[in-house]
Amino acid sequence: CPICFDLIELPMVNHSTIKVCCMKRVCDGCILAARLRGMNDRCPFCRTPHPDDDASILAMVQKRVSKGDSRAIAYLGDSYYYGSLGLKKDLPRAIELWTEAAELGSIDAHYELGRAYYTGDGVEEDKPRGIRHWQQAAMKGHVESRHNLGAVEIDNGHYELTVRHWMI
């Protein structure tokens, strides 16, 4: 967490929230502490007022995308993938945005691209390409990518490599 510097438990989506104003993942504890201090309508990290609707959220995200923020680009890719924020579900656009974000260094985008290519979700299945994306994310500390690499090694019968992936 960028406020308390505490590690966020896995799965992170259950214990934290991405604040679209600053694209920071803030833990639930800091969000609760901010509410107890009376900051119900502001981001606990940057103090920006919370947007009221999907259009406002989308405008904030697109403003950060236009400035080349890799986290915002990956977030917009997620929004197109899931069809959230009032956007239509558009897998090719999501892949395009994740690719751009991955080139800018987003480990979440590498993970999503790895999942998409490995399973053939929205693109032609390309397992080696998916594994390369997971490797890029895992080398930068993405836990779920590291786990998936271990699962791939189990399928290949390389149990020692699986243990190494899962021990890191």
Disulfide bonds with the S-S distance in Angstrom:
none
